[in-house]
Amino acid sequence: MTIYVGNLSFDAEVEDLQHLFSEYGSVSKCSLPLDRETGRKRGFAFVDMADANAENKAISDLQDVEWMGRSIRVNKAEPRPTPSFSNSRW
């Protein structure tokens, strides 16, 4: 399961997120996507934890918590929708 963390401070670094979520268990992966054109952080991140119970506890405890000056949103990441070509002429 992957956790989506939104409304992040642009000052947040991967190490900051790893430290925050490691309080709940082992963090297996953490990424801060960058804007393709500007190279700047986009204000959200994805965190994978080794244990589902730890992930659920982190989501529950950190939802709407103020962190680094921002009220962060923390929830299960939704899979990207696959593009539909049903209206395509091809």
FIPA-72943 format. One record per residue: residue number from 1; chain; x, y, z of N, C-alpha, C in turn. Coordinates in pm, whole numbers, padded with zeros to 5 digits. Example, Ala and Ser with C-alpha at 12.3 -4.5 7.8 and 13.67 -1.06 7.14 Angstrom:
FIPA-72943
<seq->1 | mol->A | npx->01319 | npy->-00569 | npz->00780 | capx->01230 | capy->-00450 | capz->00780 | cpx->01320 | cpy->-00330 | cpz->00780>
<seq->2 | mol->A | npx->01285 | npy->-00225 | npz->00708 | capx->01367 | capy->-00106 | capz->00714 | cpx->01290 | cpy->00003 | cpz->00787>
end
This chain:
FIPA-72943
<seq->1 | mol->A | npx->00085 | npy->-00118 | npz->00000 | capx->00000 | capy->00000 | capz->00000 | cpx->00089 | cpy->00124 | cpz->00000>
<seq->2 | mol->A | npx->00049 | npy->00220 | npz->-00075 | capx->00122 | capy->00347 | capz->-00083 | cpx->00040 | cpy->00457 | cpz->-00018>
<seq->3 | mol->A | npx->00107 | npy->00543 | npz->00054 | capx->00043 | capy->00656 | capz->00121 | cpx->00068 | cpy->00781 | cpz->00038>
<seq->4 | mol->A | npx->-00037 | npy->00858 | npz->00015 | capx->-00028 | capy->00988 | capz->-00050 | cpx->-00020 | cpy->01094 | cpz->00059>
<seq->5 | mol->A | npx->00075 | npy->01184 | npz->00049 | capx->00089 | capy->01295 | capz->00144 | cpx->00079 | cpy->01424 | cpz->00065>
<seq->6 | mol->A | npx->-00028 | npy->01499 | npz->00087 | capx->-00051 | capy->01621 | capz->00012 | cpx->-00039 | cpy->01746 | cpz->00096>
<seq->7 | mol->A | npx->-00039 | npy->01859 | npz->00028 | capx->-00027 | capy->01992 | capz->00088 | cpx->00104 | cpy->02007 | cpz->00166>
<seq->8 | mol->A | npx->00210 | npy->01950 | npz->00109 | capx->00341 | capy->01957 | capz->00174 | cpx->00405 | cpy->02093 | cpz->00155>
<seq->9 | mol->A | npx->00486 | npy->02129 | npz->00252 | capx->00572 | capy->02246 | capz->00240 | cpx->00673 | cpy->02219 | cpz->00129>
<seq->10 | mol->A | npx->00705 | npy->02319 | npz->00050 | capx->00805 | capy->02301 | capz->-00055 | cpx->00945 | cpy->02288 | cpz->00004>
<seq->11 | mol->A | npx->00958 | npy->02311 | npz->00135 | capx->01086 | capy->02291 | capz->00203 | cpx->01107 | cpy->02146 | cpz->00247>
<seq->12 | mol->A | npx->01003 | npy->02064 | npz->00240 | capx->01012 | capy->01924 | capz->00284 | cpx->01105 | cpy->01846 | cpz->00191>
<seq->13 | mol->A | npx->01187 | npy->01764 | npz->00250 | capx->01280 | capy->01677 | capz->00176 | cpx->01244 | cpy->01531 | cpz->00204>
<seq->14 | mol->A | npx->01295 | npy->01442 | npz->00122 | capx->01269 | capy->01298 | capz->00140 | cpx->01309 | cpy->01255 | cpz->00282>
<seq->15 | mol->A | npx->01422 | npy->01303 | npz->00329 | capx->01470 | capy->01266 | capz->00463 | cpx->01371 | cpy->01309 | cpz->00572>
<seq->16 | mol->A | npx->01308 | npy->01426 | npz->00554 | capx->01209 | capy->01474 | capz->00651 | cpx->01090 | cpy->01379 | cpz->00657>
<seq->17 | mol->A | npx->01042 | npy->01338 | npz->00540 | capx->00928 | capy->01246 | capz->00535 | cpx->00964 | cpy->01110 | cpz->00593>
<seq->18 | mol->A | npx->01083 | npy->01061 | npz->00559 | capx->01127 | capy->00933 | capz->00614 | cpx->01132 | cpy->00938 | cpz->00766>
<seq->19 | mol->A | npx->01181 | npy->01049 | npz->00820 | capx->01188 | capy->01064 | capz->00965 | cpx->01048 | cpy->01068 | cpz->01026>
<seq->20 | mol->A | npx->00958 | npy->01143 | npz->00966 | capx->00821 | capy->01154 | capz->01018 | cpx->00751 | cpy->01018 | cpz->01018>
<seq->21 | mol->A | npx->00757 | npy->00946 | npz->00908 | capx->00685 | capy->00820 | capz->00897 | cpx->00757 | cpy->00705 | cpz->00967>
<seq->22 | mol->A | npx->00887 | npy->00716 | npz->00989 | capx->00959 | capy->00609 | capz->01058 | cpx->00917 | cpy->00598 | cpz->01204>
<seq->23 | mol->A | npx->00849 | npy->00700 | npz->01256 | capx->00795 | capy->00691 | capz->01392 | cpx->00685 | cpy->00584 | cpz->01400>
<seq->24 | mol->A | npx->00631 | npy->00545 | npz->01284 | capx->00522 | capy->00446 | capz->01280 | cpx->00570 | cpy->00309 | cpz->01234>
<seq->25 | mol->A | npx->00690 | npy->00301 | npz->01179 | capx->00743 | capy->00174 | capz->01130 | cpx->00847 | cpy->00198 | cpz->01023>
<seq->26 | mol->A | npx->00890 | npy->00091 | npz->00962 | capx->00994 | capy->00096 | capz->00861 | cpx->00941 | cpy->00153 | cpz->00729>
<seq->27 | mol->A | npx->01008 | npy->00256 | npz->00678 | capx->00972 | capy->00316 | capz->00550 | cpx->01053 | cpy->00246 | cpz->00441>
<seq->28 | mol->A | npx->00983 | npy->00183 | npz->00345 | capx->01053 | capy->00111 | capz->00240 | cpx->01084 | cpy->00198 | cpz->00118>
<seq->29 | mol->A | npx->01005 | npy->00303 | npz->00097 | capx->01027 | capy->00391 | capz->-00019 | cpx->00960 | cpy->00525 | cpz->00007>
<seq->30 | mol->A | npx->01020 | npy->00630 | npz->-00043 | capx->00964 | capy->00764 | capz->-00029 | cpx->01005 | cpy->00845 | cpz->-00151>
<seq->31 | mol->A | npx->00907 | npy->00913 | npz->-00212 | capx->00940 | capy->00995 | capz->-00329 | cpx->00865 | cpy->01128 | cpz->-00326>
<seq->32 | mol->A | npx->00935 | npy->01231 | npz->-00372 | capx->00880 | capy->01366 | capz->-00385 | cpx->00884 | cpy->01400 | cpz->-00534>
<seq->33 | mol->A | npx->00773 | npy->01384 | npz->-00606 | capx->00773 | capy->01413 | capz->-00750 | cpx->00808 | cpy->01559 | cpz->-00780>
<seq->34 | mol->A | npx->00880 | npy->01577 | npz->-00890 | capx->00919 | capy->01710 | capz->-00934 | cpx->00843 | cpy->01746 | cpz->-01061>
<seq->35 | mol->A | npx->00820 | npy->01875 | npz->-01078 | capx->00757 | capy->01925 | capz->-01199 | cpx->00853 | cpy->01903 | cpz->-01316>
<seq->36 | mol->A | npx->00804 | npy->01850 | npz->-01427 | capx->00889 | capy->01818 | capz->-01541 | cpx->00952 | cpy->01942 | cpz->-01604>
<seq->37 | mol->A | npx->00879 | npy->02052 | npz->-01604 | capx->00929 | capy->02172 | capz->-01671 | cpx->01020 | cpy->02256 | cpz->-01583>
<seq->38 | mol->A | npx->00983 | npy->02271 | npz->-01456 | capx->01059 | capy->02361 | capz->-01369 | cpx->01159 | cpy->02287 | cpz->-01279>
<seq->39 | mol->A | npx->01137 | npy->02157 | npz->-01256 | capx->01224 | capy->02083 | capz->-01165 | cpx->01194 | cpy->02108 | cpz->-01019>
<seq->40 | mol->A | npx->01089 | npy->02185 | npz->-00991 | capx->01050 | capy->02216 | capz->-00852 | cpx->00961 | cpy->02106 | cpz->-00797>
<seq->41 | mol->A | npx->00961 | npy->02096 | npz->-00665 | capx->00872 | capy->02001 | capz->-00598 | cpx->00727 | cpy->02038 | cpz->-00627>
<seq->42 | mol->A | npx->00640 | npy->01937 | npz->-00630 | capx->00501 | capy->01960 | capz->-00666 | cpx->00409 | cpy->01974 | cpz->-00545>
<seq->43 | mol->A | npx->00461 | npy->01956 | npz->-00423 | capx->00381 | capy->01976 | capz->-00303 | cpx->00312 | cpy->01852 | cpz->-00252>
<seq->44 | mol->A | npx->00352 | npy->01735 | npz->-00304 | capx->00298 | capy->01610 | capz->-00253 | cpx->00407 | cpy->01503 | cpz->-00260>
<seq->45 | mol->A | npx->00380 | npy->01391 | npz->-00192 | capx->00478 | capy->01282 | capz->-00188 | cpx->00406 | cpy->01149 | cpz->-00178>
<seq->46 | mol->A | npx->00482 | npy->01043 | npz->-00199 | capx->00432 | capy->00907 | capz->-00181 | cpx->00527 | cpy->00835 | cpz->-00087>
<seq->47 | mol->A | npx->00469 | npy->00764 | npz->00010 | capx->00547 | capy->00692 | capz->00109 | cpx->00497 | cpy->00548 | cpz->00113>
<seq->48 | mol->A | npx->00590 | npy->00453 | npz->00104 | capx->00558 | capy->00310 | capz->00119 | cpx->00619 | cpy->00263 | cpz->00250>
<seq->49 | mol->A | npx->00539 | npy->00190 | npz->00326 | capx->00589 | capy->00135 | capz->00451 | cpx->00585 | cpy->-00017 | cpz->00444>
<seq->50 | mol->A | npx->00673 | npy->-00081 | npz->00522 | capx->00687 | capy->-00226 | capz->00516 | cpx->00567 | cpy->-00299 | cpz->00574>
<seq->51 | mol->A | npx->00494 | npy->-00235 | npz->00665 | capx->00386 | capy->-00302 | capz->00737 | cpx->00253 | cpy->-00228 | cpz->00716>
<seq->52 | mol->A | npx->00149 | npy->-00300 | npz->00677 | capx->00017 | capy->-00238 | capz->00652 | cpx->-00042 | cpy->-00177 | cpz->00778>
<seq->53 | mol->A | npx->-00021 | npy->-00239 | npz->00894 | capx->-00074 | capy->-00183 | capz->01018 | cpx->-00007 | cpy->-00050 | cpz->01050>
<seq->54 | mol->A | npx->00123 | npy->-00041 | npz->01025 | capx->00196 | capy->00084 | capz->01048 | cpx->00145 | cpy->00192 | cpz->00953>
<seq->55 | mol->A | npx->00119 | npy->00155 | npz->00828 | capx->00066 | capy->00252 | capz->00731 | cpx->-00069 | cpy->00306 | cpz->00776>
<seq->56 | mol->A | npx->-00157 | npy->00217 | npz->00818 | capx->-00291 | capy->00259 | capz->00863 | cpx->-00282 | cpy->00351 | cpz->00984>
<seq->57 | mol->A | npx->-00192 | npy->00320 | npz->01076 | capx->-00175 | capy->00403 | capz->01196 | cpx->-00120 | cpy->00540 | cpz->01158>
<seq->58 | mol->A | npx->-00024 | npy->00544 | npz->01066 | capx->00033 | capy->00671 | capz->01021 | cpx->-00074 | cpy->00756 | cpz->00953>
<seq->59 | mol->A | npx->-00155 | npy->00694 | npz->00868 | capx->-00263 | capy->00767 | capz->00800 | cpx->-00359 | cpy->00826 | cpz->00902>
<seq->60 | mol->A | npx->-00399 | npy->00746 | npz->00997 | capx->-00494 | capy->00789 | capz->01099 | cpx->-00437 | cpy->00903 | cpz->01184>
<seq->61 | mol->A | npx->-00313 | npy->00889 | npz->01227 | capx->-00253 | capy->00987 | capz->01318 | cpx->-00211 | cpy->01118 | cpz->01249>
<seq->62 | mol->A | npx->-00173 | npy->01110 | npz->01123 | capx->-00115 | capy->01228 | capz->01058 | cpx->-00212 | cpy->01306 | cpz->00971>
<seq->63 | mol->A | npx->-00332 | npy->01257 | npz->00952 | capx->-00430 | capy->01328 | capz->00869 | cpx->-00460 | cpy->01465 | cpz->00929>
<seq->64 | mol->A | npx->-00446 | npy->01570 | npz->00849 | capx->-00475 | capy->01708 | capz->00887 | cpx->-00389 | cpy->01761 | cpz->01002>
<seq->65 | mol->A | npx->-00272 | npy->01703 | npz->01021 | capx->-00178 | capy->01751 | capz->01122 | cpx->-00095 | cpy->01864 | cpz->01061>
<seq->66 | mol->A | npx->-00063 | npy->01965 | npz->01141 | capx->00024 | capy->02070 | capz->01091 | cpx->00168 | cpy->02022 | cpz->01101>
<seq->67 | mol->A | npx->00237 | npy->02023 | npz->00987 | capx->00375 | capy->01977 | capz->00979 | cpx->00451 | cpy->02071 | cpz->00886>
<seq->68 | mol->A | npx->00559 | npy->02125 | npz->00935 | capx->00641 | capy->02222 | capz->00861 | cpx->00556 | cpy->02340 | cpz->00812>
<seq->69 | mol->A | npx->00462 | npy->02382 | npz->00896 | capx->00381 | capy->02500 | capz->00867 | cpx->00261 | cpy->02477 | cpz->00778>
<seq->70 | mol->A | npx->00233 | npy->02353 | npz->00741 | capx->00120 | capy->02322 | capz->00652 | cpx->00035 | cpy->02212 | cpz->00714>
<seq->71 | mol->A | npx->-00094 | npy->02217 | npz->00691 | capx->-00186 | capy->02111 | capz->00735 | cpx->-00184 | cpy->02003 | cpz->00627>
<seq->72 | mol->A | npx->-00114 | npy->01893 | npz->00654 | capx->-00095 | capy->01790 | capz->00551 | cpx->-00216 | cpy->01699 | cpz->00539>
<seq->73 | mol->A | npx->-00236 | npy->01647 | npz->00418 | capx->-00340 | capy->01548 | capz->00391 | cpx->-00270 | cpy->01414 | cpz->00372>
<seq->74 | mol->A | npx->-00316 | npy->01314 | npz->00443 | capx->-00253 | capy->01183 | capz->00438 | cpx->-00362 | cpy->01079 | cpz->00416>
<seq->75 | mol->A | npx->-00351 | npy->01004 | npz->00304 | capx->-00448 | capy->00898 | capz->00279 | cpx->-00388 | cpy->00792 | cpz->00186>
<seq->76 | mol->A | npx->-00461 | npy->00684 | npz->00167 | capx->-00414 | capy->00580 | capz->00076 | cpx->-00408 | cpy->00637 | cpz->-00064>
<seq->77 | mol->A | npx->-00301 | npy->00608 | npz->-00133 | capx->-00285 | capy->00657 | capz->-00270 | cpx->-00379 | cpy->00580 | cpz->-00361>
<seq->78 | mol->A | npx->-00441 | npy->00652 | npz->-00452 | capx->-00529 | capy->00590 | capz->-00551 | cpx->-00447 | cpy->00558 | cpz->-00675>
<seq->79 | mol->A | npx->-00470 | npy->00443 | npz->-00737 | capx->-00396 | capy->00414 | capz->-00860 | cpx->-00432 | cpy->00512 | cpz->-00970>
<seq->80 | mol->A | npx->-00336 | npy->00541 | npz->-01054 | capx->-00362 | capy->00631 | capz->-01167 | cpx->-00466 | cpy->00569 | cpz->-01258>
<seq->81 | mol->A | npx->-00562 | npy->00648 | npz->-01304 | capx->-00659 | capy->00593 | capz->-01398 | cpx->-00591 | cpy->00564 | cpz->-01532>
<seq->82 | mol->A | npx->-00631 | npy->00454 | npz->-01592 | capx->-00576 | capy->00422 | capz->-01723 | cpx->-00652 | cpy->00501 | cpz->-01829>
<seq->83 | mol->A | npx->-00582 | npy->00552 | npz->-01927 | capx->-00651 | capy->00631 | capz->-02028 | cpx->-00749 | cpy->00546 | cpz->-02107>
<seq->84 | mol->A | npx->-00862 | npy->00605 | npz->-02136 | capx->-00964 | capy->00537 | capz->-02214 | cpx->-00960 | cpy->00588 | cpz->-02357>
<seq->85 | mol->A | npx->-00955 | npy->00496 | npz->-02449 | capx->-00950 | capy->00533 | capz->-02590 | cpx->-01080 | cpy->00502 | cpz->-02661>
<seq->86 | mol->A | npx->-01189 | npy->00489 | npz->-02585 | capx->-01316 | capy->00451 | capz->-02643 | cpx->-01371 | cpy->00560 | cpz->-02737>
<seq->87 | mol->A | npx->-01336 | npy->00685 | npz->-02711 | capx->-01386 | capy->00793 | capz->-02795 | cpx->-01287 | cpy->00827 | cpz->-02907>
<seq->88 | mol->A | npx->-01185 | npy->00749 | npz->-02919 | capx->-01084 | capy->00775 | capz->-03021 | cpx->-01131 | cpy->00731 | cpz->-03158>
<seq->89 | mol->A | npx->-01081 | npy->00795 | npz->-03259 | capx->-01114 | capy->00757 | capz->-03395 | cpx->-01027 | cpy->00644 | cpz->-03444>
<seq->90 | mol->A | npx->-00927 | npy->00606 | npz->-03375 | capx->-00832 | capy->00504 | capz->-03418 | cpx->-00888 | cpy->00371 | cpz->-03396>
end
